Amino acid sequence: MNFRGGMGELMRQAGRIQRKVEKRREELNQETFEASAGNDMVTAVANGIPELTELRVDPALLAQEDLEMVQDLLVAAANAALTKAREHVDEEIEKITGGLSIPGIG
């Protein structure tokens, strides 16, 4: 299989793609992704790393529900926020790589 411009050009293109991916990942790490559970009584915020950065609980929920229910809602909101972050990052990286699976990139 011959590549237009040879193997050297292919390596340069891969390097450019890798730099674009790294730059976009840095930008995405600064974005936030929010998800709620329990009729918005619990909200979780994650960044693009993805890491959980904030949890908010409506004080009324604490008065209404038992501890186990509150804990379940916290987990649900956190998982939803982290999933949103991961999916968004994956979509953005796919835009750069054109859906190609390039070892060491993405």
Protein Blocks (a to p, Z undefined) as FASTA:
>chain_A
ZZehijmlmmmmmmmmmmmmmmmmmmmmmpccdddeehhlaccdddfkbccfbdcddfkl
mmmpcfklmmmmmmmmmmmmmmmmmmmmmmmmmmmnnopacehiZZ
